[in-house]
Amino acid sequence: MAKAQGGATPKKKQEAGYAFKFPQVREAEPTREGYVSPTYQRYIDECVPALKEAFNYKNPHTIPRVEKIVLNIGLGEAIKQPKLLEQSFEVLGNITGQRPVVTRAKKSIAGFKLREGMKIGAMVTLRRAQMWDFLDRLLLVALPRTRDFRGVSPKAFDGRGNYTLGIKEILIFPEVDIEKLNAVPGMNVCIHTSARKDDEARALLKHLGMPFRK
């Protein structure tokens, strides 16, 4: 590599990514004195006593809790239409108030014209206050806005206490502006809990207000 003027070796330019400034992004843990998430308050007041009675926990630290929530938008169409990935990146950031991470293909698939390392989606991992804020909007606002909503599947657990919810259209979130989208993507929401069994995780989410189908 040729040296720059003055004998210094030029540094490799880092990948810029998408230069969006999300209005709700929090650089640090929010300081909201006096405010408690309704869903978190429900966990403390209702979930903890109910779970302790139902499963007879001896140690309060073993009572299941929500640890993190991972939101993922996968876009195979982004191979041909890169603009879709940029739009989904912006939408996911506005929904969560946190800057997303671009996901890439782990291997090449010739049939789909997919090469290893290509950008195919965006994801966000939420913890602590951001996690409870998102649960508020999901349970109290977004899911009730779903067309012909009859509840979510009670079987979408992975055997280790984690629940995955598939959302067909992200328009159920009021932060989404349909006029800025060329196509309406779906989204996967994976709720990770500390429960060791699916029955315990199902009871936790049910007491939090997850509308499972009967």
C-alpha positions in Angstrom: 0.0 0.0 0.0 1.4 3.4 -1.0 2.1 5.8 1.8 0.4 9.1 2.0 2.2 12.5 1.8 4.4 12.9 4.8 5.2 9.2 5.2 2.0 8.2 7.1 0.1 5.2 6.0 -3.6 6.0 5.3 -6.1 4.3 7.5 -8.7 2.0 6.0 -12.0 3.8 5.8 -14.6 2.2 8.1 -18.0 1.2 6.8 -20.4 4.1 7.3 -23.7 2.3 7.6 -27.0 4.3 7.6 -26.8 7.8 8.9 -30.2 8.0 10.5 -30.7 10.0 13.7 -33.6 8.4 15.5 -35.6 10.9 17.6 -36.1 8.4 20.5 -32.6 6.9 20.6 -31.2 6.9 24.2 -27.4 7.0 24.4 -27.5 5.8 28.1 -30.0 4.3 30.5 -32.9 6.8 30.8 -33.4 8.7 34.0 -37.1 9.0 34.4 -37.7 9.8 38.0 -41.1 8.7 39.3 -42.0 6.8 36.1 -42.5 3.0 36.2 -43.4 1.0 33.1 -47.0 -0.4 33.5 -45.9 -3.8 32.4 -43.0 -3.9 34.8 -45.3 -2.7 37.7 -47.6 -5.6 36.7 -44.7 -8.0 36.9 -43.8 -6.9 40.4 -47.4 -6.6 41.8 -49.1 -9.6 40.0 -46.6 -11.9 38.3 -44.2 -12.5 41.1 -46.8 -13.5 43.7 -48.8 -15.6 41.2 -45.7 -17.5 39.9 -44.4 -18.1 43.4 -47.7 -19.6 44.4 -48.2 -21.6 41.2 -44.7 -23.2 41.1 -43.8 -23.0 44.8 -40.4 -21.3 44.3 -38.3 -21.3 47.5 -35.8 -18.7 46.4 -37.2 -15.4 45.0 -34.2 -15.2 42.6 -35.5 -18.3 40.8 -38.8 -16.7 39.8 -38.8 -16.3 36.0 -38.3 -12.9 34.6 -37.9 -11.3 31.1 -34.2 -10.9 30.4 -34.1 -9.4 26.9 -36.1 -9.0 23.7 -34.6 -9.4 20.2 -36.4 -7.9 17.2 -35.4 -9.0 13.8 -36.5 -8.0 10.3 -35.3 -10.4 7.5 -35.4 -9.1 3.9 -34.5 -11.5 1.1 -35.9 -8.9 -1.3 -33.1 -6.5 -0.3 -30.7 -8.4 -2.6 -32.6 -6.8 -5.5 -33.9 -3.7 -3.8 -31.4 -2.3 -1.3 -33.7 0.6 -0.5 -36.0 -1.8 1.4 -33.2 -2.6 3.9 -32.6 1.1 4.4 -36.3 1.7 5.1 -36.6 -1.2 7.5 -33.5 -0.1 9.3 -35.1 3.3 9.9 -38.4 1.8 10.9 -36.9 -0.6 13.4 -35.0 2.3 15.0 -38.1 4.4 15.3 -40.1 1.5 16.9 -37.4 0.7 19.5 -35.7 4.0 20.1 -32.4 2.1 19.7 -30.0 2.0 16.7 -30.4 -1.4 14.9 -27.6 -3.6 13.6 -27.5 -4.8 10.0 -27.5 -8.6 9.7 -25.6 -10.4 7.0 -25.8 -13.8 5.2 -23.7 -16.4 6.9 -23.2 -18.5 3.8 -23.6 -18.3 0.0 -26.7 -19.8 -1.7 -26.4 -19.9 -5.5 -30.1 -20.6 -6.0 -31.1 -17.3 -4.3 -28.2 -15.4 -5.7 -27.0 -14.9 -2.1 -23.4 -14.4 -1.3 -21.8 -14.6 2.1 -21.7 -11.3 3.9 -24.5 -9.6 1.9 -26.9 -7.4 4.0 -30.2 -9.2 4.4 -31.8 -7.7 7.5 -31.7 -5.6 10.7 -32.0 -6.5 14.3 -32.2 -4.9 17.8 -31.6 -6.3 21.3 -33.5 -4.6 24.1 -32.8 -4.8 27.8 -33.9 -3.1 31.0 -36.0 0.0 30.6 -36.1 -0.1 26.8 -37.3 -3.7 27.0 -40.2 -2.9 29.3 -41.1 0.2 27.2 -41.3 -2.0 24.1 -43.4 -4.6 26.0 -45.8 -1.8 27.0 -46.3 -0.8 23.4 -46.5 -4.4 22.1 -49.1 -5.6 24.6 -51.1 -2.4 25.1 -51.0 -0.7 21.7 -49.6 -2.8 18.8 -51.3 -6.2 19.2 -54.8 -4.8 19.8 -54.4 -2.9 16.5 -53.9 -6.1 14.6 -56.7 -6.8 12.0 -59.0 -9.6 13.0 -56.8 -10.3 16.1 -57.7 -13.5 17.9 -54.7 -13.9 20.1 -51.2 -15.3 19.7 -50.1 -18.9 19.6 -49.4 -20.5 23.0 -47.1 -23.1 21.4 -44.3 -20.9 20.0 -41.7 -21.8 22.7 -38.3 -23.3 22.0 -38.2 -25.7 25.0 -35.9 -23.4 27.0 -38.4 -20.8 28.1 -38.0 -18.4 25.1 -41.0 -17.3 23.1 -41.0 -16.2 19.4 -43.8 -14.0 18.0 -44.2 -13.4 14.3 -45.7 -10.1 13.2 -46.9 -10.1 9.6 -47.1 -6.4 9.2 -45.2 -3.8 11.3 -47.9 -1.3 10.6 -49.5 -2.2 13.9 -46.9 0.0 15.5 -48.0 3.7 15.4 -44.3 4.8 14.9 -44.4 3.3 11.3 -45.2 5.7 8.5 -46.6 3.7 5.5 -45.9 6.5 3.1 -42.1 6.0 3.6 -42.2 2.3 2.8 -42.0 0.7 -0.7 -43.1 -2.6 0.9 -44.5 -3.5 4.4 -42.1 -6.0 6.0 -42.9 -8.4 8.9 -40.9 -8.9 12.0 -39.9 -11.6 14.5 -40.0 -10.8 18.2 -38.1 -13.2 20.5 -38.7 -12.8 24.2 -36.0 -14.4 26.2 -36.9 -15.3 29.8 -35.0 -16.9 32.7 -37.5 -19.7 32.9 -36.1 -23.3 32.7 -39.4 -24.8 31.3 -41.9 -23.6 28.7 -44.8 -23.9 31.2 -43.1 -21.4 33.5 -42.4 -19.0 30.7 -46.0 -19.3 29.4 -47.3 -18.5 32.8 -45.0 -15.5 33.1 -46.1 -14.0 29.8 -49.8 -14.8 30.4 -49.6 -12.8 33.7 -47.9 -10.0 31.9 -50.8 -9.7 29.6 -49.8 -11.7 26.5 -53.1 -12.5 24.8 -52.7 -16.3 24.1 -55.3 -18.0 22.0 -57.5 -20.5 23.9 
